[in-house]
Amino acid sequence: MTTTQALTPSWITEVTMADLEADPHSVYERLRREAPVAYFPQLGLHIVSTRELCMEIAKDSANWPAVISPAGGRTFGHGAILNSNGPEHRDLRDMVEPHLQPSEVDKYIDPLVRPFARERLATIEDNGAADIVAEYFEPVSVRALGDLLGLDDVSTDKLREWFHKLSVSFTNADMTADGEFANPDGFIPGDEAKAEIIAHVDPKIDHWIEHPDRTAISHWLHDGMPEGQTRSRDVVYPNLYVFLLGAMQEPGHAMGTTLAGLFSRPEQLERVIDDPTLIPRAVNEGMRWVAPIWSAAVKVSTSEVTVGGVTLPEGSLVMLSYGSANNDENAYDAPTSYDLDRAVIPNMTFGGGVHACAGTYFASAVVRIALEELFETIPNIELDPNHDVDFWGWGFRGPKELHVAWEV
């Protein structure tokens, strides 16, 4: 990561959080061109925006261990898998990964997702129109993970509420010049959600300690532990919050993004509907086009380092923008356009290195099944011309609404 001429990072002060939430594309296009390592004082960290640098740092866990953004730390608390390293990180991966291995996912994914997807579609297929995000994509996404975790007794609407409240907290990232949160009240929704989660899950943990079953939280308590011991709730809860945020809703965003991308290429949508084997390719391109988790991974330098021609002191925080990396003009032709036929180049939607997302296969399978069922049930689906496709979000990004219509 060295160059012959080191520079100090550019300070980006004119870009607000509202700018990033509404349209990060224009901001990051400029950053990739002019300042691929730039300091955002309003976030209290540097943003890395090119694919090359994001990949380089993500793979170098020795010199760039994982930490967490200030807002993320305030939301999840100590002990989340996102900011663990070394043996602690390996232990947490051993806790969550067995249930998410492809061979395991293949055993349960169809009965977990497909019946509920069909049930939801049955409630709307005679209507001829829907906000497909609110009425289908989000419910299928949260229900799949909720049932996997063992929260089958929590309503779909409550799971969606928990996600949205945790998201408000996690993206409450504005910092003052003194390093304080600009809006401390922005964490109230997340705190409310966590209190409800603990009140609901604590009795279930009491049960799972004595009566383990096949649910994911039960596995977290018992897998890899000495006989007669279970993992502490202090370990379970921070990582449950991570899952309820990063894995609960993002498959739903990926569904909406993929469909919006296909709407932009009607001939490609028709091909995918006619040939469902193209759905995984369509989803991969959708998640490259607009990464559901746009900016979340944070690393810290263990020593003074020069990266992208910029010298950073020891202890510098950098946020890897995977959404920007996936739109890097040096890696992809016309990156801001959706194209099913694009040459397949690995993207960074699910991160990289030892902290790559453990739920990659599970999330992709949920999205695939949801779209299979949608296109089978409503093959004549069209974008409603009376509504714009309105993407929103900087930490997490997807269509806020996606209004569709079809002939009944």
Backbone torsions as a table, in degrees:
resi	resn	phi	psi	omega
1	MET	NA	25.6	-177.3
2	THR	-104.5	152.0	172.9
3	THR	-135.4	168.9	-177.9
4	THR	-78.8	-19.5	-178.7
5	GLN	-130.5	108.3	-177.8
6	ALA	-95.4	141.7	-178.6
7	LEU	-120.9	163.0	171.7
8	THR	-86.7	152.0	-175.9
9	PRO	-69.4	147.1	173.0
10	SER	-69.5	142.3	175.5
11	TRP	-98.3	124.0	-179.9
12	ILE	-104.3	102.5	-175.0
13	THR	-109.6	-17.8	-173.8
14	GLU	-88.1	-9.2	-179.2
15	VAL	-91.5	125.7	-179.5
16	THR	-97.0	166.0	175.2
17	MET	-61.9	-35.5	177.9
18	ALA	-62.2	-38.1	176.6
19	ASP	-60.8	-45.2	-177.7
20	LEU	-66.5	-41.0	-178.9
21	GLU	-64.5	-39.5	-175.7
22	ALA	-76.7	-43.7	-174.9
23	ASP	-157.2	83.7	178.2
24	PRO	-70.4	-19.0	-174.3
25	HIS	-57.3	-49.3	-176.2
26	SER	-66.8	-35.8	178.7
27	VAL	-65.6	-48.0	-175.1
28	TYR	-73.5	-28.8	175.2
29	GLU	-61.1	-43.0	177.3
30	ARG	-65.6	-42.5	-179.7
31	LEU	-62.0	-44.9	-179.4
32	ARG	-59.9	-33.7	-176.8
33	ARG	-82.4	-40.9	-169.6
34	GLU	-109.9	-30.9	-172.5
35	ALA	-153.0	73.4	-176.9
36	PRO	-63.3	-16.4	170.5
37	VAL	-126.3	106.7	-173.2
38	ALA	-131.2	143.0	-179.8
39	TYR	-93.2	128.9	176.9
40	PHE	-110.2	98.8	-178.4
41	PRO	-61.2	-27.7	179.5
42	GLN	-70.5	-14.6	175.6
43	LEU	-108.0	-17.2	-178.5
44	GLY	74.5	25.7	-179.6
45	LEU	-159.6	171.4	176.7
46	HIS	-92.1	150.2	173.7
47	ILE	-113.4	129.6	175.7
48	VAL	-104.7	126.6	-166.6
49	SER	-118.8	-12.4	-178.3
50	THR	-94.0	153.5	-179.5
51	ARG	-62.9	-43.6	-177.3
52	GLU	-59.1	-48.4	-177.8
53	LEU	-71.3	-38.3	177.3
54	CYS	-60.7	-44.1	179.8
55	MET	-65.6	-41.5	-178.0
56	GLU	-62.0	-46.8	-178.3
57	ILE	-71.3	-40.4	-178.4
58	ALA	-60.1	-34.5	-177.0
59	LYS	-83.7	-12.5	-174.4
60	ASP	-103.1	74.1	-176.4
61	SER	-72.9	-19.0	179.0
62	ALA	-70.2	-45.4	-178.7
63	ASN	-93.4	-15.6	-179.5
64	TRP	-132.2	71.9	177.0
65	PRO	-66.5	158.0	-178.8
66	ALA	-77.6	140.6	168.5
67	VAL	-129.5	-154.4	179.9
68	ILE	-146.2	150.4	178.5
69	SER	-63.0	154.9	177.7
70	PRO	-53.0	-44.3	179.7
71	ALA	-66.9	-35.9	177.4
72	GLY	-65.5	-42.1	177.1
73	GLY	-62.8	-39.8	177.8
74	ARG	-65.8	-32.0	-177.3
75	THR	-78.4	-47.3	-171.8
76	PHE	-92.1	-30.0	-174.6
77	GLY	84.1	-179.3	-176.7
78	HIS	-73.4	143.1	171.9
79	GLY	99.1	9.7	177.7
80	ALA	-76.1	147.8	-177.3
81	ILE	-61.6	-24.8	-177.6
82	LEU	-64.8	-30.0	-177.1
83	ASN	-122.0	31.2	174.2
84	SER	-104.8	154.3	-178.5
85	ASN	-143.9	164.2	174.9
86	GLY	61.5	-142.1	-177.5
87	PRO	-59.7	-35.2	178.7
88	GLU	-63.1	-42.8	179.2
89	HIS	-65.7	-41.4	179.5
90	ARG	-62.9	-38.0	178.8
91	ASP	-65.2	-41.2	179.3
92	LEU	-68.6	-37.3	175.7
93	ARG	-64.0	-39.6	177.4
94	ASP	-64.0	-25.6	178.9
95	MET	-74.2	-44.2	-171.1
96	VAL	-97.5	-23.0	-170.3
97	GLU	-74.7	-36.8	-174.1
98	PRO	-53.8	-38.6	-177.6
99	HIS	-76.9	-10.0	-175.4
100	LEU	-112.4	4.7	175.9
101	GLN	-65.4	142.6	-178.4
102	PRO	-51.3	-41.1	-179.0
103	SER	-63.9	-32.8	177.3
104	GLU	-77.7	-44.4	-179.5
105	VAL	-57.7	-41.1	-178.9
106	ASP	-60.4	-24.3	-177.9
107	LYS	-76.0	-29.7	-171.5
108	TYR	-120.9	-10.8	-167.3
109	ILE	-66.9	-40.5	-177.2
110	ASP	-63.8	-54.2	179.0
111	PRO	-66.3	-20.2	178.1
112	LEU	-74.7	-39.9	-169.8
113	VAL	-105.6	-44.7	-167.4
114	ARG	-65.1	-44.2	-179.8
115	PRO	-60.3	-41.4	-179.8
116	PHE	-69.3	-37.7	177.1
117	ALA	-59.3	-45.0	179.2
118	ARG	-64.5	-38.4	179.2
119	GLU	-62.7	-44.4	179.7
120	ARG	-65.3	-41.9	179.9
121	LEU	-64.8	-34.5	179.3
122	ALA	-62.9	-26.4	-179.1
123	THR	-80.6	-15.1	-175.7
124	ILE	-121.5	-14.2	-168.9
125	GLU	-64.4	-23.7	178.3
126	ASP	-90.0	0.9	-177.0
127	ASN	-83.7	-28.6	179.1
128	GLY	80.1	-1.4	179.6
129	ALA	-165.1	153.4	179.0
130	ALA	-168.6	153.7	158.8
131	ASP	-83.9	98.0	-168.8
132	ILE	-67.1	-22.0	176.4
133	VAL	-67.2	-53.2	-175.9
134	ALA	-73.2	-34.3	-171.6
135	GLU	-94.7	-12.9	-179.0
136	TYR	-140.4	-56.5	-171.6
137	PHE	-62.8	-52.9	-179.5
138	GLU	-62.2	-46.1	178.7
139	PRO	-59.2	-43.6	179.8
140	VAL	-63.2	-41.7	-177.8
141	SER	-62.6	-50.7	-176.1
142	VAL	-71.8	-33.4	-179.0
143	ARG	-66.8	-39.9	-179.0
144	ALA	-60.0	-50.1	-178.2
145	LEU	-71.8	-40.1	179.6
146	GLY	-57.4	-45.5	179.9
147	ASP	-68.3	-36.4	177.7
148	LEU	-62.5	-42.4	-177.8
149	LEU	-69.0	-26.3	-174.8
150	GLY	109.6	16.2	-179.6
151	LEU	-102.7	39.9	-177.7
152	ASP	-68.5	-15.2	178.7
153	ASP	-93.2	4.7	176.1
154	VAL	-98.3	132.0	-176.7
155	SER	-64.7	154.2	177.4
156	THR	-59.0	-42.3	179.9
157	ASP	-63.9	-37.0	179.5
158	LYS	-69.2	-38.9	176.7
159	LEU	-61.8	-42.9	177.9
160	ARG	-62.8	-39.9	179.2
161	GLU	-63.3	-44.4	178.6
162	TRP	-58.9	-44.9	179.3
163	PHE	-58.6	-51.4	-174.6
164	HIS	-62.1	-38.2	179.3
165	LYS	-68.8	-41.3	176.4
166	LEU	-64.9	-36.0	179.1
167	SER	-66.0	-41.3	176.3
168	VAL	-57.0	-42.7	-179.3
169	SER	-68.1	-47.5	-175.0
170	PHE	-64.9	-33.9	-177.7
171	THR	-94.0	9.2	176.3
172	ASN	-82.3	67.4	-163.5
173	ALA	-98.7	-6.7	-177.3
174	ASP	-61.6	130.1	179.4
175	MET	-117.2	151.8	174.1
176	THR	-86.5	171.9	178.3
177	ALA	-63.4	-22.0	179.3
178	ASP	-88.1	3.8	179.5
179	GLY	80.7	18.3	177.5
180	GLU	-102.3	159.3	176.5
181	PHE	-69.4	130.6	-178.6
182	ALA	-68.8	-27.8	-177.2
183	ASN	-133.7	78.2	-179.0
184	PRO	-56.9	-31.4	-179.8
185	ASP	-67.4	-15.2	178.5
186	GLY	-64.6	-13.8	179.2
187	PHE	-92.4	-6.1	-178.3
188	ILE	-60.2	-46.8	179.2
189	PRO	-58.1	-42.5	178.6
190	GLY	-63.6	-40.1	178.1
191	ASP	-63.6	-39.4	177.5
192	GLU	-62.2	-44.2	-179.9
193	ALA	-63.3	-43.5	-178.2
194	LYS	-63.9	-38.2	178.0
195	ALA	-63.3	-41.6	177.7
196	GLU	-65.9	-40.7	-179.3
197	ILE	-62.0	-47.3	-179.4
198	ILE	-61.8	-44.9	-178.5
199	ALA	-61.0	-34.7	-178.4
200	HIS	-82.2	-39.3	-170.5
201	VAL	-85.8	-28.7	-177.2
202	ASP	-53.4	-48.7	178.0
203	PRO	-63.8	-31.7	178.7
204	LYS	-68.6	-37.8	176.4
205	ILE	-63.3	-42.0	176.1
206	ASP	-53.1	-42.3	-179.1
207	HIS	-70.2	-45.9	-176.2
208	TRP	-66.0	-29.2	177.5
209	ILE	-60.0	-41.0	-178.5
210	GLU	-90.8	-26.2	-175.3
211	HIS	-134.3	74.9	-179.5
212	PRO	-62.3	147.1	176.7
213	ASP	-137.2	-160.7	-173.6
214	ARG	-89.7	0.0	-180.0
215	THR	-69.7	155.3	-174.5
216	ALA	-64.0	-43.2	-179.0
217	ILE	-63.8	-36.9	175.2
218	SER	-60.2	-43.1	176.6
219	HIS	-62.1	-40.6	179.4
220	TRP	-59.2	-37.7	-178.6
221	LEU	-68.0	-36.1	-167.5
222	HIS	-109.1	-34.1	-170.6
223	ASP	-62.5	130.7	176.4
224	GLY	76.8	6.7	-178.6
225	MET	-97.3	150.5	176.0
226	PRO	-60.2	154.0	-179.8
227	GLU	-52.4	128.4	176.8
228	GLY	85.5	1.8	180.0
229	GLN	-118.9	152.4	174.8
230	THR	-131.9	160.6	178.5
231	ARG	-69.3	150.9	-179.7
232	SER	-69.9	149.8	172.4
233	ARG	-61.0	-27.8	177.7
234	ASP	-65.0	-21.1	175.0
235	VAL	-88.9	-42.1	-174.7
236	VAL	-66.2	-47.5	-170.1
237	TYR	-66.2	-47.4	178.8
238	PRO	-57.2	-35.4	-178.8
239	ASN	-80.7	-26.7	172.2
240	LEU	-65.4	-40.5	177.8
241	TYR	-62.8	-39.5	177.8
242	VAL	-59.6	-45.9	-179.3
243	PHE	-66.6	-41.7	-178.1
244	LEU	-67.3	-19.5	176.1
245	LEU	-98.0	-62.4	-172.8
246	GLY	-71.0	-27.5	-176.4
247	ALA	-111.9	-15.5	-176.2
248	MET	-72.9	-47.7	-171.3
249	GLN	-105.0	-24.3	-170.0
250	GLU	-65.4	-33.4	170.5
251	PRO	-57.7	-35.4	177.1
252	GLY	-64.6	-41.5	175.3
253	HIS	-61.8	-40.6	-179.8
254	ALA	-64.7	-37.2	175.9
255	MET	-61.3	-48.6	-178.5
256	GLY	-63.8	-42.2	179.7
257	THR	-64.0	-43.3	-179.4
258	THR	-63.1	-44.7	179.8
259	LEU	-65.7	-41.1	177.6
260	ALA	-61.1	-39.7	177.4
261	GLY	-63.5	-43.0	178.5
262	LEU	-66.0	-34.7	175.6
263	PHE	-61.7	-30.3	179.3
264	SER	-74.3	-13.1	177.8
265	ARG	-132.1	77.8	-172.1
266	PRO	-54.8	-36.1	-179.9
267	GLU	-67.3	-32.0	177.3
268	GLN	-74.0	-37.2	174.6
269	LEU	-58.8	-44.4	-179.8
270	GLU	-62.1	-40.0	178.5
271	ARG	-64.0	-41.3	-178.6
272	VAL	-67.6	-40.7	178.6
273	ILE	-64.1	-39.5	179.8
274	ASP	-72.6	-26.7	-176.3
275	ASP	-134.1	88.5	-176.8
276	PRO	-60.3	-17.1	177.4
277	THR	-65.7	-14.0	177.0
278	LEU	-82.9	-8.1	-175.7
279	ILE	-59.1	-46.5	179.4
280	PRO	-57.7	-38.7	177.8
281	ARG	-66.4	-40.8	178.6
282	ALA	-62.3	-40.4	179.9
283	VAL	-67.7	-43.4	179.2
284	ASN	-58.3	-42.8	178.2
285	GLU	-69.2	-37.6	177.6
286	GLY	-60.7	-43.7	-178.5
287	MET	-74.2	-23.6	171.1
288	ARG	-72.8	-45.5	-176.1
289	TRP	-57.1	-51.1	175.4
290	VAL	-134.7	100.3	-177.6
291	ALA	-64.9	126.5	179.3
292	PRO	-58.5	-40.2	172.7
293	ILE	-104.1	98.5	-169.7
294	TRP	-78.9	-48.6	-177.6
295	SER	-143.6	110.2	-180.0
296	ALA	-149.2	-32.9	-174.8
297	ALA	-75.0	127.6	179.9
298	VAL	-123.3	136.5	177.9
299	LYS	-124.2	162.2	178.2
300	VAL	-130.3	137.6	-179.1
301	SER	-78.4	134.4	-179.9
302	THR	-85.7	-9.9	178.2
303	SER	-157.4	172.5	173.8
304	GLU	-61.0	136.0	-174.0
305	VAL	-146.8	148.7	173.6
306	THR	-108.4	120.7	-176.7
307	VAL	-133.8	128.2	-177.4
308	GLY	59.0	31.8	-180.0
309	GLY	79.7	4.6	-176.9
310	VAL	-115.9	130.6	178.5
311	THR	-88.2	126.3	179.2
312	LEU	-117.3	136.2	178.1
313	PRO	-73.7	164.1	174.4
314	GLU	-55.1	139.3	178.7
315	GLY	86.3	8.3	179.4
316	SER	-72.8	134.8	176.2
317	LEU	-92.2	131.5	175.8
318	VAL	-128.1	136.5	175.2
319	MET	-103.3	126.1	-180.0
320	LEU	-88.4	117.4	-179.8
321	SER	-90.8	95.9	-178.8
322	TYR	-68.6	-31.2	176.6
323	GLY	-63.5	-41.3	177.5
324	SER	-68.4	-41.8	178.5
325	ALA	-57.7	-37.1	-179.5
326	ASN	-73.2	-10.8	178.8
327	ASN	-114.8	21.3	-177.5
328	ASP	-73.0	122.2	-178.5
329	GLU	-63.8	-22.3	179.5
330	ASN	-79.6	-9.1	-179.5
331	ALA	-114.7	-29.3	-173.5
332	TYR	-131.4	139.2	172.8
333	ASP	-77.0	134.9	179.9
334	ALA	42.9	59.0	-169.5
335	PRO	-64.8	-25.3	-177.4
336	THR	-84.6	3.9	174.8
337	SER	-103.1	140.8	174.3
338	TYR	-79.3	134.0	-179.8
339	ASP	-151.3	106.4	178.2
340	LEU	-57.6	-30.3	-174.8
341	ASP	-93.5	9.8	178.2
342	ARG	-60.3	141.4	173.9
343	ALA	-57.3	134.1	-175.5
344	VAL	-76.0	111.8	174.5
345	ILE	-120.8	128.7	-177.6
346	PRO	-52.1	134.1	178.0
347	ASN	-110.3	177.4	-173.1
348	MET	-110.1	22.5	-177.8
349	THR	-54.2	-40.4	-177.8
350	PHE	-101.7	21.0	176.8
351	GLY	80.6	-161.8	-178.8
352	GLY	-161.5	168.1	179.9
353	GLY	69.9	-160.1	-175.2
354	VAL	-67.7	-17.8	179.7
355	HIS	-98.7	14.8	174.3
356	ALA	-58.4	148.8	-173.5
357	CYS	-57.3	128.2	179.2
358	ALA	-72.9	-20.4	-175.5
359	GLY	-100.3	21.9	-176.5
360	THR	-56.0	-49.5	-176.2
361	TYR	-69.0	-41.9	179.2
362	PHE	-60.9	-50.1	-177.6
363	ALA	-61.5	-43.6	-179.6
364	SER	-62.8	-37.0	179.8
365	ALA	-68.8	-39.1	177.5
366	VAL	-61.3	-46.0	180.0
367	VAL	-62.7	-44.9	-179.1
368	ARG	-59.1	-48.7	-177.2
369	ILE	-65.1	-41.6	179.9
370	ALA	-60.5	-41.4	-179.8
371	LEU	-74.4	-35.6	174.9
372	GLU	-56.4	-47.7	-177.8
373	GLU	-68.6	-38.5	179.3
374	LEU	-62.6	-48.2	-176.4
375	PHE	-72.2	-27.1	176.0
376	GLU	-71.8	-40.4	-176.2
377	THR	-81.8	-38.9	-176.5
378	ILE	-128.4	72.3	-176.4
379	PRO	-70.8	-16.4	-179.1
380	ASN	-99.6	28.2	-178.1
381	ILE	-65.9	139.6	179.9
382	GLU	-138.4	156.9	173.3
383	LEU	-73.0	132.4	177.6
384	ASP	-72.0	115.1	-175.6
385	PRO	-68.8	-10.1	-179.4
386	ASN	-84.4	-2.9	-178.5
387	HIS	-132.3	137.3	174.3
388	ASP	-79.2	155.3	170.8
389	VAL	-86.5	112.5	-171.7
390	ASP	-111.7	99.4	175.8
391	PHE	-80.1	149.1	179.7
392	TRP	-152.7	146.5	171.9
393	GLY	120.4	148.1	179.0
394	TRP	-118.5	-47.3	174.0
395	GLY	-72.8	-47.5	175.6
396	PHE	-123.7	135.7	-173.1
397	ARG	-136.6	138.8	176.7
398	GLY	-177.8	175.8	177.1
399	PRO	-68.6	128.3	175.4
400	LYS	-64.6	-39.5	176.9
401	GLU	-141.2	153.3	174.0
402	LEU	-143.9	96.3	-175.1
403	HIS	-84.6	125.5	-177.6
404	VAL	-126.9	162.7	178.3
405	ALA	-143.7	158.3	177.2
406	TRP	-158.3	157.4	178.9
407	GLU	-84.6	127.1	-178.9
408	VAL	-83.5	NA	NA
